[in-house]
Amino acid sequence: MKIAKSAPDALKILWENKFFVKEKSQKEVEEELHKIGYNFGDAVRKALENANFLLRKGKPGKRKYIQKYPFMEGKK
């Protein structure tokens, strides 16, 4: 398994593992990261907002995130 040194890196790992195939809330993302040993705090929110491979849905406070396109090995 890859090691993430930042919240954006951790989101990319989740994306590579098809975590964002279905819509996820920030809380669900944080819980998944916590399960695999990451605790980035508020950096997760900022990383979700800036992830160019994720589509944001909903209003602030109730946002859900889903992948724009599937991860393809060799294309990042």
N, C-alpha and C positions, 0 to 999 in steps of 0.2 A: 504494500500500500504506500502511496505517496505521502509525504509529509508536507503539510501546509505551514508556512511561516507567517501568513497574514490571512485576514478574513476573505479577501478576494480569491486567494489561492484555494482556500477551503471550499468556497462556493464552486470553483471550477472542478474540484474533485467530486463534489456532489453531482454536478451536471454530468461529468464523465460517467458516473455510476447511475445515471438515469433517474436521479431523485426528482428532477423538475419536470418529468413527463406529465404529471398532474399538478394542478395549482397547489401551492403551499403558502402558508402565512409565515410571517417573520418568526412567530413563536415556534412553528413546526420546524423551520430551518434551524433555529437555535437549539431546539431539543435534539435534533439529529446530530448537529455538531457536538453537542455535549455527550451524546452516546459514544461518539468515537474519540472523545478526549479533548475537544477544543472548547475554549472559553474566551471568545473575543469581545464580549460585552457589546457596547453600542457600535462598535466597528462593523458588526454584521448588518445593521440597518443601512449604514452608509454604503457598504459593499453591494447590498441588494439594489439600492437605488442606482448605482453606477455600473452594474453588470450589463454589458452590451449583448449578452447572449440570453438575457431574461426579459420577458414582457411583464410590465406591471399592470394589474387590473384592480379596479376599485378605488375608493376614496382613501385619503390618508387615515391611518389608524385601522383600516379594514382591508388593506392591500393584500393581494395574493400575487404570487410570482410563478410564472410558467416559462419553460424554455421557448425561445423563438424558433429554434431549429435543433435537431439532435446533434450530440457530439459525434464527430467522425474522427477516428484515429488518424493522426498525421495532419489534421487541419485544426488549428487553434485560433 
